[in-house]
Amino acid sequence: MKKIRVVIAKPGLDGHDRGAKVIARALRDAGMEVIYTGLRQTPEQIVAAALQEDADAIGLSILSGAHMHICPRVMQLLKEKGLDDVIVVIGGIIPDVDIPKLKAAGVKGIFLPGTPMQSIIDFINSNVRPRAEAV
């Protein structure tokens, strides 16, 4: 069976990437293929990476408060590129009032500070259906 491929990205101007690197390593250690795009990624760059890497999931680390701008744009671009089956999860500082709006926009999982790594791994494993390998 093909490994789950996850693109981890730090969108916007937030330069705090320790959390993104920690989750990237945890997902890798759990047997997933992880592509870390680095800091200051635009929604366009993130979706392009997901397309190029044949990603099954995108993980966004957002601490800047820009989640209500970035996440809907990522979801729109995924739809435009025919990548509706790529799940999006986010982690970071997300006010409770924004969680229903993000879920309505199509974000599958929202993880706040202190969420156990195993919970995130289990969520991705149970919500991603890896694409069949190309022959």
C-alpha positions as CSV (number, residue, x, y, z in Angstrom):
1,M,0.0,0.0,0.0
2,K,1.2,3.5,-0.8
3,K,2.3,5.7,2.0
4,I,0.2,8.7,2.9
5,R,1.8,11.9,1.5
6,V,1.5,15.0,3.5
7,V,2.6,18.6,2.6
8,I,3.3,20.6,5.7
9,A,3.4,24.4,5.2
10,K,3.8,27.6,7.1
11,P,1.7,30.2,5.3
12,G,1.8,33.9,5.7
13,L,4.4,36.0,7.5
14,D,4.6,34.0,10.7
15,G,8.2,32.8,11.1
16,H,7.7,30.4,14.0
17,D,8.2,27.0,12.4
18,R,9.2,24.8,15.4
19,G,5.6,23.3,15.6
20,A,5.5,22.6,11.9
21,K,8.9,20.8,12.1
22,V,7.8,18.8,15.1
23,I,4.6,17.6,13.4
24,A,6.5,16.9,10.2
25,R,8.9,14.6,12.1
26,A,6.1,12.9,14.0
27,L,4.2,12.1,10.8
28,R,7.4,10.9,9.2
29,D,8.1,8.7,12.2
30,A,4.5,7.3,11.9
31,G,5.3,6.1,8.4
32,M,4.0,8.9,6.2
33,E,5.9,10.7,3.5
34,V,6.3,14.3,4.5
35,I,7.1,17.3,2.3
36,Y,7.9,20.4,4.4
37,T,7.6,23.6,2.2
38,G,9.3,26.0,4.6
39,L,8.3,29.4,5.8
40,R,6.2,32.2,4.3
41,Q,4.3,30.1,1.8
42,T,1.4,31.6,-0.2
43,P,-1.8,29.6,-0.7
44,E,-0.8,29.3,-4.4
45,Q,2.6,27.8,-3.5
46,I,1.0,25.4,-1.0
47,V,-1.5,24.1,-3.5
48,A,1.2,23.9,-6.2
49,A,3.3,21.8,-3.9
50,A,0.4,19.5,-3.1
51,L,-0.3,19.0,-6.8
52,Q,3.4,18.4,-7.7
53,E,3.9,16.0,-4.8
54,D,0.7,14.1,-5.3
55,A,-0.3,14.9,-1.7
56,D,-3.1,13.1,0.1
57,A,-3.2,15.8,2.8
58,I,-2.0,19.3,3.6
59,G,-1.1,20.4,7.1
60,L,-1.0,24.1,7.8
61,S,0.7,25.6,10.8
62,I,-0.8,29.1,11.5
63,L,0.0,31.2,14.5
64,S,-0.4,34.6,12.9
65,G,-4.2,34.9,13.1
66,A,-4.5,34.9,9.3
67,H,-6.3,31.5,9.2
68,M,-9.6,33.0,8.1
69,H,-7.9,34.5,5.0
70,I,-5.5,31.7,4.2
71,C,-7.6,28.5,4.7
72,P,-10.6,29.5,2.5
73,R,-8.1,30.5,-0.3
74,V,-6.3,27.1,0.0
75,M,-9.7,25.3,-0.2
76,Q,-10.7,27.4,-3.3
77,L,-7.4,26.7,-5.1
78,L,-7.6,22.9,-4.3
79,K,-11.1,22.8,-5.8
80,E,-10.0,24.8,-8.9
81,K,-7.1,22.3,-9.4
82,G,-9.4,19.3,-9.0
83,L,-7.8,18.3,-5.7
84,D,-11.0,18.1,-3.7
85,D,-9.9,14.8,-2.3
86,V,-6.8,16.3,-0.6
87,I,-7.7,16.8,3.1
88,V,-6.6,20.0,4.9
89,V,-5.8,20.1,8.6
90,I,-4.6,23.1,10.5
91,G,-2.8,23.6,13.8
92,G,-2.1,26.7,15.7
93,I,-3.8,29.5,17.5
94,I,-7.4,29.3,16.3
95,P,-10.2,31.0,18.3
96,D,-13.2,28.8,19.1
97,V,-15.5,31.2,17.2
98,D,-13.6,30.5,13.9
99,I,-13.6,26.7,14.1
100,P,-17.1,26.2,12.7
101,K,-16.4,28.6,9.9
102,L,-13.1,26.8,9.0
103,K,-15.0,23.4,9.0
104,A,-17.7,24.9,6.8
105,A,-15.0,26.1,4.4
106,G,-13.8,22.4,4.1
107,V,-11.0,22.2,6.7
108,K,-11.2,18.6,8.0
109,G,-9.2,18.8,11.2
110,I,-8.3,21.7,13.5
111,F,-5.7,21.1,16.2
112,L,-5.0,23.6,19.0
113,P,-1.8,23.9,21.1
114,G,-1.4,20.9,23.4
115,T,-3.0,18.4,21.1
116,P,-1.2,15.1,21.5
117,M,0.8,14.1,18.3
118,Q,-0.8,10.7,18.3
119,S,-4.2,12.3,18.0
120,I,-3.1,14.2,14.8
121,I,-1.5,11.0,13.4
122,D,-4.6,9.0,14.1
123,F,-6.8,11.6,12.5
124,I,-4.8,11.7,9.3
125,N,-4.6,7.9,9.1
126,S,-8.4,7.6,9.5
127,N,-9.4,10.4,7.2
128,V,-7.0,10.0,4.3
129,R,-7.5,7.5,1.5
130,P,-4.2,7.3,-0.2
131,R,-4.3,7.4,-4.0
132,A,-3.5,4.3,-5.9
133,E,0.1,4.1,-7.0
134,A,0.8,4.9,-10.6
135,V,1.8,1.8,-12.7
